[in-house]
């Protein structure tokens, strides 16, 4: 008898690294994968839940995302703050 589908472990999220490892000098996120240096360092020991949270934050950081301000908007915020 096989285990129900709900008992199966979900696959671990794959690393978003694409081998282009350079930090953007403005937003301090990797130009390749979009992660912060803290997220990159945490990835190898992060739980599946933590990895999923990192990937969700990456989706919000992607250019064109409604949750990510444009670079010009970020610059205006930096100047105002």
TORKE-189170 format. One record per atom (N, C-alpha, C, CB): residue number from 1; x, y, z; residue in three letters; atom name. Coordinates in steps of 0.2 Angstrom, whole numbers, m for minus. Glycine has a CB too. Layout:
N
{n:NUM; xx:X; yy:Y; zz:Z; res:ALA; atom:CA} .
...
***
This chain:
81
{n:1; xx:4; yy:m6; zz:0; res:UNK; atom:N} .
{n:1; xx:0; yy:0; zz:0; res:UNK; atom:CA} .
{n:1; xx:4; yy:6; zz:0; res:UNK; atom:C} .
{n:1; xx:m5; yy:0; zz:6; res:UNK; atom:CB} .
{n:2; xx:3; yy:11; zz:m4; res:UNK; atom:N} .
{n:2; xx:7; yy:17; zz:m5; res:UNK; atom:CA} .
{n:2; xx:5; yy:22; zz:0; res:UNK; atom:C} .
{n:2; xx:8; yy:19; zz:m12; res:UNK; atom:CB} .
{n:3; xx:9; yy:27; zz:2; res:UNK; atom:N} .
{n:3; xx:7; yy:32; zz:6; res:UNK; atom:CA} .
{n:3; xx:3; yy:37; zz:2; res:UNK; atom:C} .
{n:3; xx:13; yy:36; zz:9; res:UNK; atom:CB} .
{n:4; xx:m2; yy:40; zz:6; res:UNK; atom:N} .
{n:4; xx:m6; yy:46; zz:3; res:UNK; atom:CA} .
{n:4; xx:m2; yy:51; zz:0; res:UNK; atom:C} .
{n:4; xx:m11; yy:48; zz:7; res:UNK; atom:CB} .
{n:5; xx:m4; yy:55; zz:m5; res:UNK; atom:N} .
{n:5; xx:0; yy:60; zz:m8; res:UNK; atom:CA} .
{n:5; xx:1; yy:66; zz:m3; res:UNK; atom:C} .
{n:5; xx:m4; yy:63; zz:m14; res:UNK; atom:CB} .
{n:6; xx:m3; yy:67; zz:2; res:UNK; atom:N} .
{n:6; xx:m2; yy:72; zz:7; res:UNK; atom:CA} .
{n:6; xx:4; yy:70; zz:11; res:UNK; atom:C} .
{n:6; xx:m8; yy:73; zz:11; res:UNK; atom:CB} .
{n:7; xx:6; yy:64; zz:12; res:UNK; atom:N} .
{n:7; xx:12; yy:62; zz:16; res:UNK; atom:CA} .
{n:7; xx:19; yy:63; zz:12; res:UNK; atom:C} .
{n:7; xx:11; yy:55; zz:18; res:UNK; atom:CB} .
{n:8; xx:19; yy:64; zz:6; res:UNK; atom:N} .
{n:8; xx:25; yy:64; zz:2; res:UNK; atom:CA} .
{n:8; xx:28; yy:71; zz:3; res:UNK; atom:C} .
{n:8; xx:23; yy:64; zz:m6; res:UNK; atom:CB} .
{n:9; xx:35; yy:71; zz:4; res:UNK; atom:N} .
{n:9; xx:39; yy:77; zz:5; res:UNK; atom:CA} .
{n:9; xx:39; yy:81; zz:m1; res:UNK; atom:C} .
{n:9; xx:46; yy:75; zz:8; res:UNK; atom:CB} .
{n:10; xx:38; yy:87; zz:0; res:UNK; atom:N} .
{n:10; xx:38; yy:92; zz:m6; res:UNK; atom:CA} .
{n:10; xx:45; yy:92; zz:m8; res:UNK; atom:C} .
{n:10; xx:35; yy:99; zz:m5; res:UNK; atom:CB} .
{n:11; xx:47; yy:93; zz:m15; res:UNK; atom:N} .
{n:11; xx:54; yy:94; zz:m17; res:UNK; atom:CA} .
{n:11; xx:57; yy:100; zz:m14; res:UNK; atom:C} .
{n:11; xx:54; yy:93; zz:m24; res:UNK; atom:CB} .
{n:12; xx:63; yy:100; zz:m13; res:UNK; atom:N} .
{n:12; xx:66; yy:107; zz:m10; res:UNK; atom:CA} .
{n:12; xx:67; yy:111; zz:m16; res:UNK; atom:C} .
{n:12; xx:73; yy:105; zz:m7; res:UNK; atom:CB} .
{n:13; xx:65; yy:118; zz:m15; res:UNK; atom:N} .
{n:13; xx:66; yy:123; zz:m20; res:UNK; atom:CA} .
{n:13; xx:73; yy:123; zz:m23; res:UNK; atom:C} .
{n:13; xx:64; yy:130; zz:m18; res:UNK; atom:CB} .
{n:14; xx:74; yy:124; zz:m29; res:UNK; atom:N} .
{n:14; xx:81; yy:124; zz:m32; res:UNK; atom:CA} .
{n:14; xx:83; yy:131; zz:m31; res:UNK; atom:C} .
{n:14; xx:81; yy:123; zz:m40; res:UNK; atom:CB} .
{n:15; xx:90; yy:132; zz:m30; res:UNK; atom:N} .
{n:15; xx:93; yy:138; zz:m29; res:UNK; atom:CA} .
{n:15; xx:92; yy:142; zz:m36; res:UNK; atom:C} .
{n:15; xx:101; yy:137; zz:m28; res:UNK; atom:CB} .
{n:16; xx:90; yy:149; zz:m35; res:UNK; atom:N} .
{n:16; xx:89; yy:153; zz:m40; res:UNK; atom:CA} .
{n:16; xx:96; yy:156; zz:m43; res:UNK; atom:C} .
{n:16; xx:85; yy:159; zz:m38; res:UNK; atom:CB} .
{n:17; xx:102; yy:154; zz:m41; res:UNK; atom:N} .
{n:17; xx:108; yy:156; zz:m43; res:UNK; atom:CA} .
{n:17; xx:109; yy:154; zz:m51; res:UNK; atom:C} .
{n:17; xx:114; yy:153; zz:m39; res:UNK; atom:CB} .
{n:18; xx:111; yy:159; zz:m55; res:UNK; atom:N} .
{n:18; xx:112; yy:157; zz:m62; res:UNK; atom:CA} .
{n:18; xx:120; yy:158; zz:m64; res:UNK; atom:C} .
{n:18; xx:108; yy:162; zz:m66; res:UNK; atom:CB} .
{n:19; xx:124; yy:159; zz:m59; res:UNK; atom:N} .
{n:19; xx:131; yy:160; zz:m60; res:UNK; atom:CA} .
{n:19; xx:133; yy:167; zz:m62; res:UNK; atom:C} .
{n:19; xx:133; yy:155; zz:m65; res:UNK; atom:CB} .
{n:20; xx:129; yy:172; zz:m61; res:UNK; atom:N} .
{n:20; xx:131; yy:179; zz:m62; res:UNK; atom:CA} .
{n:20; xx:131; yy:182; zz:m55; res:UNK; atom:C} .
{n:20; xx:126; yy:182; zz:m67; res:UNK; atom:CB} .
{n:21; xx:137; yy:182; zz:m52; res:UNK; atom:N} .
{n:21; xx:137; yy:184; zz:m45; res:UNK; atom:CA} .
{n:21; xx:140; yy:190; zz:m44; res:UNK; atom:C} .
{n:21; xx:141; yy:178; zz:m41; res:UNK; atom:CB} .
{n:22; xx:136; yy:196; zz:m45; res:UNK; atom:N} .
{n:22; xx:138; yy:203; zz:m44; res:UNK; atom:CA} .
{n:22; xx:133; yy:206; zz:m40; res:UNK; atom:C} .
{n:22; xx:140; yy:206; zz:m51; res:UNK; atom:CB} .
{n:23; xx:134; yy:210; zz:m35; res:UNK; atom:N} .
{n:23; xx:129; yy:214; zz:m32; res:UNK; atom:CA} .
{n:23; xx:128; yy:221; zz:m35; res:UNK; atom:C} .
{n:23; xx:132; yy:215; zz:m24; res:UNK; atom:CB} .
{n:24; xx:122; yy:223; zz:m36; res:UNK; atom:N} .
{n:24; xx:120; yy:229; zz:m38; res:UNK; atom:CA} .
{n:24; xx:122; yy:234; zz:m33; res:UNK; atom:C} .
{n:24; xx:113; yy:230; zz:m40; res:UNK; atom:CB} .
{n:25; xx:126; yy:240; zz:m35; res:UNK; atom:N} .
{n:25; xx:128; yy:244; zz:m30; res:UNK; atom:CA} .
{n:25; xx:123; yy:249; zz:m27; res:UNK; atom:C} .
{n:25; xx:133; yy:249; zz:m33; res:UNK; atom:CB} .
{n:26; xx:117; yy:249; zz:m30; res:UNK; atom:N} .
{n:26; xx:112; yy:253; zz:m27; res:UNK; atom:CA} .
{n:26; xx:107; yy:249; zz:m22; res:UNK; atom:C} .
{n:26; xx:107; yy:256; zz:m33; res:UNK; atom:CB} .
{n:27; xx:104; yy:243; zz:m25; res:UNK; atom:N} .
{n:27; xx:100; yy:240; zz:m21; res:UNK; atom:CA} .
{n:27; xx:103; yy:234; zz:m17; res:UNK; atom:C} .
{n:27; xx:94; yy:237; zz:m25; res:UNK; atom:CB} .
{n:28; xx:109; yy:233; zz:m18; res:UNK; atom:N} .
{n:28; xx:113; yy:227; zz:m15; res:UNK; atom:CA} .
{n:28; xx:110; yy:220; zz:m16; res:UNK; atom:C} .
{n:28; xx:114; yy:229; zz:m7; res:UNK; atom:CB} .
{n:29; xx:107; yy:219; zz:m21; res:UNK; atom:N} .
{n:29; xx:105; yy:213; zz:m23; res:UNK; atom:CA} .
{n:29; xx:109; yy:210; zz:m29; res:UNK; atom:C} .
{n:29; xx:97; yy:213; zz:m25; res:UNK; atom:CB} .
{n:30; xx:110; yy:203; zz:m29; res:UNK; atom:N} .
{n:30; xx:114; yy:200; zz:m34; res:UNK; atom:CA} .
{n:30; xx:110; yy:202; zz:m41; res:UNK; atom:C} .
{n:30; xx:114; yy:192; zz:m33; res:UNK; atom:CB} .
{n:31; xx:115; yy:204; zz:m46; res:UNK; atom:N} .
{n:31; xx:112; yy:205; zz:m53; res:UNK; atom:CA} .
{n:31; xx:110; yy:199; zz:m56; res:UNK; atom:C} .
{n:31; xx:118; yy:208; zz:m57; res:UNK; atom:CB} .
{n:32; xx:112; yy:193; zz:m54; res:UNK; atom:N} .
{n:32; xx:110; yy:186; zz:m57; res:UNK; atom:CA} .
{n:32; xx:104; yy:184; zz:m54; res:UNK; atom:C} .
{n:32; xx:116; yy:181; zz:m56; res:UNK; atom:CB} .
{n:33; xx:104; yy:182; zz:m48; res:UNK; atom:N} .
{n:33; xx:98; yy:179; zz:m45; res:UNK; atom:CA} .
{n:33; xx:93; yy:184; zz:m41; res:UNK; atom:C} .
{n:33; xx:100; yy:174; zz:m40; res:UNK; atom:CB} .
{n:34; xx:95; yy:190; zz:m39; res:UNK; atom:N} .
{n:34; xx:91; yy:194; zz:m36; res:UNK; atom:CA} .
{n:34; xx:91; yy:194; zz:m28; res:UNK; atom:C} .
{n:34; xx:84; yy:194; zz:m38; res:UNK; atom:CB} .
{n:35; xx:95; yy:189; zz:m26; res:UNK; atom:N} .
{n:35; xx:95; yy:188; zz:m18; res:UNK; atom:CA} .
{n:35; xx:100; yy:194; zz:m15; res:UNK; atom:C} .
{n:35; xx:97; yy:181; zz:m16; res:UNK; atom:CB} .
{n:36; xx:99; yy:195; zz:m9; res:UNK; atom:N} .
{n:36; xx:103; yy:199; zz:m5; res:UNK; atom:CA} .
{n:36; xx:109; yy:195; zz:m3; res:UNK; atom:C} .
{n:36; xx:100; yy:202; zz:1; res:UNK; atom:CB} .
{n:37; xx:114; yy:198; zz:0; res:UNK; atom:N} .
{n:37; xx:120; yy:194; zz:2; res:UNK; atom:CA} .
{n:37; xx:118; yy:189; zz:8; res:UNK; atom:C} .
{n:37; xx:126; yy:198; zz:4; res:UNK; atom:CB} .
{n:38; xx:114; yy:192; zz:12; res:UNK; atom:N} .
{n:38; xx:111; yy:188; zz:18; res:UNK; atom:CA} .
{n:38; xx:107; yy:182; zz:15; res:UNK; atom:C} .
{n:38; xx:107; yy:192; zz:22; res:UNK; atom:CB} .
{n:39; xx:103; yy:183; zz:10; res:UNK; atom:N} .
{n:39; xx:99; yy:177; zz:8; res:UNK; atom:CA} .
{n:39; xx:104; yy:172; zz:4; res:UNK; atom:C} .
{n:39; xx:94; yy:180; zz:3; res:UNK; atom:CB} .
{n:40; xx:109; yy:174; zz:1; res:UNK; atom:N} .
{n:40; xx:114; yy:170; zz:m2; res:UNK; atom:CA} .
{n:40; xx:117; yy:166; zz:3; res:UNK; atom:C} .
{n:40; xx:119; yy:174; zz:m7; res:UNK; atom:CB} .
{n:41; xx:120; yy:169; zz:8; res:UNK; atom:N} .
{n:41; xx:123; yy:166; zz:14; res:UNK; atom:CA} .
{n:41; xx:119; yy:161; zz:17; res:UNK; atom:C} .
{n:41; xx:126; yy:171; zz:18; res:UNK; atom:CB} .
{n:42; xx:112; yy:162; zz:18; res:UNK; atom:N} .
{n:42; xx:108; yy:158; zz:22; res:UNK; atom:CA} .
{n:42; xx:105; yy:152; zz:18; res:UNK; atom:C} .
{n:42; xx:102; yy:162; zz:24; res:UNK; atom:CB} .
{n:43; xx:105; yy:152; zz:11; res:UNK; atom:N} .
{n:43; xx:102; yy:147; zz:7; res:UNK; atom:CA} .
{n:43; xx:104; yy:140; zz:9; res:UNK; atom:C} .
{n:43; xx:104; yy:149; zz:0; res:UNK; atom:CB} .
{n:44; xx:111; yy:139; zz:9; res:UNK; atom:N} .
{n:44; xx:113; yy:132; zz:10; res:UNK; atom:CA} .
{n:44; xx:110; yy:128; zz:17; res:UNK; atom:C} .
{n:44; xx:121; yy:131; zz:11; res:UNK; atom:CB} .
{n:45; xx:109; yy:132; zz:22; res:UNK; atom:N} .
{n:45; xx:106; yy:129; zz:28; res:UNK; atom:CA} .
{n:45; xx:99; yy:131; zz:29; res:UNK; atom:C} .
{n:45; xx:110; yy:132; zz:34; res:UNK; atom:CB} .
{n:46; xx:96; yy:135; zz:25; res:UNK; atom:N} .
{n:46; xx:89; yy:137; zz:26; res:UNK; atom:CA} .
{n:46; xx:84; yy:131; zz:25; res:UNK; atom:C} .
{n:46; xx:87; yy:142; zz:21; res:UNK; atom:CB} .
{n:47; xx:79; yy:131; zz:29; res:UNK; atom:N} .
{n:47; xx:74; yy:126; zz:28; res:UNK; atom:CA} .
{n:47; xx:70; yy:127; zz:22; res:UNK; atom:C} .
{n:47; xx:69; yy:126; zz:35; res:UNK; atom:CB} .
{n:48; xx:66; yy:122; zz:20; res:UNK; atom:N} .
{n:48; xx:62; yy:122; zz:14; res:UNK; atom:CA} .
{n:48; xx:57; yy:128; zz:15; res:UNK; atom:C} .
{n:48; xx:57; yy:116; zz:13; res:UNK; atom:CB} .
{n:49; xx:54; yy:130; zz:20; res:UNK; atom:N} .
{n:49; xx:50; yy:135; zz:21; res:UNK; atom:CA} .
{n:49; xx:54; yy:142; zz:20; res:UNK; atom:C} .
{n:49; xx:47; yy:135; zz:28; res:UNK; atom:CB} .
{n:50; xx:60; yy:142; zz:23; res:UNK; atom:N} .
{n:50; xx:64; yy:148; zz:22; res:UNK; atom:CA} .
{n:50; xx:66; yy:149; zz:15; res:UNK; atom:C} .
{n:50; xx:70; yy:148; zz:27; res:UNK; atom:CB} .
{n:51; xx:67; yy:144; zz:12; res:UNK; atom:N} .
{n:51; xx:69; yy:145; zz:4; res:UNK; atom:CA} .
{n:51; xx:63; yy:147; zz:0; res:UNK; atom:C} .
{n:51; xx:71; yy:138; zz:2; res:UNK; atom:CB} .
{n:52; xx:57; yy:145; zz:2; res:UNK; atom:N} .
{n:52; xx:51; yy:147; zz:m1; res:UNK; atom:CA} .
{n:52; xx:50; yy:154; zz:0; res:UNK; atom:C} .
{n:52; xx:45; yy:143; zz:1; res:UNK; atom:CB} .
{n:53; xx:51; yy:156; zz:6; res:UNK; atom:N} .
{n:53; xx:50; yy:164; zz:8; res:UNK; atom:CA} .
{n:53; xx:55; yy:168; zz:4; res:UNK; atom:C} .
{n:53; xx:51; yy:165; zz:16; res:UNK; atom:CB} .
{n:54; xx:61; yy:166; zz:3; res:UNK; atom:N} .
{n:54; xx:66; yy:169; zz:m1; res:UNK; atom:CA} .
{n:54; xx:64; yy:170; zz:m8; res:UNK; atom:C} .
{n:54; xx:73; yy:166; zz:0; res:UNK; atom:CB} .
{n:55; xx:62; yy:164; zz:m11; res:UNK; atom:N} .
{n:55; xx:59; yy:164; zz:m18; res:UNK; atom:CA} .
{n:55; xx:53; yy:169; zz:m18; res:UNK; atom:C} .
{n:55; xx:58; yy:157; zz:m20; res:UNK; atom:CB} .
{n:56; xx:49; yy:169; zz:m13; res:UNK; atom:N} .
{n:56; xx:43; yy:174; zz:m14; res:UNK; atom:CA} .
{n:56; xx:46; yy:181; zz:m14; res:UNK; atom:C} .
{n:56; xx:38; yy:173; zz:m8; res:UNK; atom:CB} .
{n:57; xx:51; yy:183; zz:m10; res:UNK; atom:N} .
{n:57; xx:54; yy:190; zz:m10; res:UNK; atom:CA} .
{n:57; xx:57; yy:191; zz:m16; res:UNK; atom:C} .
{n:57; xx:59; yy:190; zz:m4; res:UNK; atom:CB} .
{n:58; xx:60; yy:186; zz:m19; res:UNK; atom:N} .
{n:58; xx:63; yy:187; zz:m26; res:UNK; atom:CA} .
{n:58; xx:58; yy:189; zz:m31; res:UNK; atom:C} .
{n:58; xx:67; yy:181; zz:m28; res:UNK; atom:CB} .
{n:59; xx:52; yy:186; zz:m31; res:UNK; atom:N} .
{n:59; xx:47; yy:188; zz:m36; res:UNK; atom:CA} .
{n:59; xx:45; yy:195; zz:m35; res:UNK; atom:C} .
{n:59; xx:41; yy:183; zz:m35; res:UNK; atom:CB} .
{n:60; xx:45; yy:197; zz:m29; res:UNK; atom:N} .
{n:60; xx:42; yy:204; zz:m27; res:UNK; atom:CA} .
{n:60; xx:48; yy:209; zz:m30; res:UNK; atom:C} .
{n:60; xx:41; yy:205; zz:m20; res:UNK; atom:CB} .
{n:61; xx:54; yy:207; zz:m30; res:UNK; atom:N} .
{n:61; xx:60; yy:211; zz:m32; res:UNK; atom:CA} .
{n:61; xx:61; yy:212; zz:m39; res:UNK; atom:C} .
{n:61; xx:66; yy:209; zz:m29; res:UNK; atom:CB} .
{n:62; xx:58; yy:207; zz:m43; res:UNK; atom:N} .
{n:62; xx:59; yy:207; zz:m50; res:UNK; atom:CA} .
{n:62; xx:57; yy:214; zz:m53; res:UNK; atom:C} .
{n:62; xx:56; yy:201; zz:m53; res:UNK; atom:CB} .
{n:63; xx:61; yy:216; zz:m58; res:UNK; atom:N} .
{n:63; xx:58; yy:222; zz:m62; res:UNK; atom:CA} .
{n:63; xx:52; yy:221; zz:m65; res:UNK; atom:C} .
{n:63; xx:64; yy:224; zz:m67; res:UNK; atom:CB} .
{n:64; xx:47; yy:226; zz:m64; res:UNK; atom:N} .
{n:64; xx:41; yy:226; zz:m67; res:UNK; atom:CA} .
{n:64; xx:36; yy:223; zz:m62; res:UNK; atom:C} .
{n:64; xx:41; yy:222; zz:m73; res:UNK; atom:CB} .
{n:65; xx:38; yy:221; zz:m56; res:UNK; atom:N} .
{n:65; xx:34; yy:218; zz:m51; res:UNK; atom:CA} .
{n:65; xx:30; yy:224; zz:m48; res:UNK; atom:C} .
{n:65; xx:37; yy:214; zz:m46; res:UNK; atom:CB} .
{n:66; xx:23; yy:223; zz:m47; res:UNK; atom:N} .
{n:66; xx:20; yy:228; zz:m44; res:UNK; atom:CA} .
{n:66; xx:22; yy:230; zz:m37; res:UNK; atom:C} .
{n:66; xx:12; yy:227; zz:m43; res:UNK; atom:CB} .
{n:67; xx:26; yy:225; zz:m33; res:UNK; atom:N} .
{n:67; xx:28; yy:226; zz:m27; res:UNK; atom:CA} .
{n:67; xx:35; yy:229; zz:m27; res:UNK; atom:C} .
{n:67; xx:28; yy:220; zz:m23; res:UNK; atom:CB} .
{n:68; xx:38; yy:230; zz:m32; res:UNK; atom:N} .
{n:68; xx:45; yy:233; zz:m33; res:UNK; atom:CA} .
{n:68; xx:45; yy:240; zz:m36; res:UNK; atom:C} .
{n:68; xx:50; yy:228; zz:m37; res:UNK; atom:CB} .
{n:69; xx:47; yy:245; zz:m32; res:UNK; atom:N} .
{n:69; xx:47; yy:251; zz:m35; res:UNK; atom:CA} .
{n:69; xx:53; yy:252; zz:m41; res:UNK; atom:C} .
{n:69; xx:49; yy:257; zz:m30; res:UNK; atom:CB} .
{n:70; xx:52; yy:256; zz:m46; res:UNK; atom:N} .
{n:70; xx:57; yy:257; zz:m51; res:UNK; atom:CA} .
{n:70; xx:63; yy:260; zz:m48; res:UNK; atom:C} .
{n:70; xx:54; yy:261; zz:m56; res:UNK; atom:CB} .
{n:71; xx:69; yy:259; zz:m51; res:UNK; atom:N} .
{n:71; xx:75; yy:262; zz:m49; res:UNK; atom:CA} .
{n:71; xx:74; yy:269; zz:m48; res:UNK; atom:C} .
{n:71; xx:81; yy:260; zz:m54; res:UNK; atom:CB} .
{n:72; xx:71; yy:273; zz:m52; res:UNK; atom:N} .
{n:72; xx:70; yy:280; zz:m51; res:UNK; atom:CA} .
{n:72; xx:66; yy:282; zz:m45; res:UNK; atom:C} .
{n:72; xx:67; yy:283; zz:m57; res:UNK; atom:CB} .
{n:73; xx:61; yy:278; zz:m44; res:UNK; atom:N} .
{n:73; xx:57; yy:279; zz:m38; res:UNK; atom:CA} .
{n:73; xx:61; yy:277; zz:m31; res:UNK; atom:C} .
{n:73; xx:51; yy:274; zz:m38; res:UNK; atom:CB} .
{n:74; xx:65; yy:272; zz:m32; res:UNK; atom:N} .
{n:74; xx:70; yy:271; zz:m26; res:UNK; atom:CA} .
{n:74; xx:74; yy:276; zz:m25; res:UNK; atom:C} .
{n:74; xx:73; yy:264; zz:m27; res:UNK; atom:CB} .
{n:75; xx:77; yy:279; zz:m30; res:UNK; atom:N} .
{n:75; xx:82; yy:285; zz:m29; res:UNK; atom:CA} .
{n:75; xx:78; yy:291; zz:m26; res:UNK; atom:C} .
{n:75; xx:85; yy:287; zz:m36; res:UNK; atom:CB} .
{n:76; xx:72; yy:292; zz:m28; res:UNK; atom:N} .
{n:76; xx:68; yy:298; zz:m25; res:UNK; atom:CA} .
{n:76; xx:67; yy:296; zz:m18; res:UNK; atom:C} .
{n:76; xx:62; yy:299; zz:m29; res:UNK; atom:CB} .
{n:77; xx:66; yy:290; zz:m16; res:UNK; atom:N} .
{n:77; xx:65; yy:289; zz:m9; res:UNK; atom:CA} .
{n:77; xx:71; yy:289; zz:m5; res:UNK; atom:C} .
{n:77; xx:62; yy:281; zz:m9; res:UNK; atom:CB} .
{n:78; xx:77; yy:287; zz:m8; res:UNK; atom:N} .
{n:78; xx:83; yy:288; zz:m5; res:UNK; atom:CA} .
{n:78; xx:85; yy:295; zz:m3; res:UNK; atom:C} .
{n:78; xx:89; yy:285; zz:m9; res:UNK; atom:CB} .
{n:79; xx:83; yy:300; zz:m9; res:UNK; atom:N} .
{n:79; xx:85; yy:307; zz:m8; res:UNK; atom:CA} .
{n:79; xx:80; yy:310; zz:m3; res:UNK; atom:C} .
{n:79; xx:84; yy:310; zz:m15; res:UNK; atom:CB} .
{n:80; xx:74; yy:308; zz:m2; res:UNK; atom:N} .
{n:80; xx:69; yy:311; zz:2; res:UNK; atom:CA} .
{n:80; xx:70; yy:308; zz:10; res:UNK; atom:C} .
{n:80; xx:62; yy:309; zz:0; res:UNK; atom:CB} .
{n:81; xx:73; yy:302; zz:10; res:UNK; atom:N} .
{n:81; xx:74; yy:299; zz:17; res:UNK; atom:CA} .
{n:81; xx:80; yy:301; zz:21; res:UNK; atom:C} .
{n:81; xx:73; yy:293; zz:16; res:UNK; atom:CB} .
***
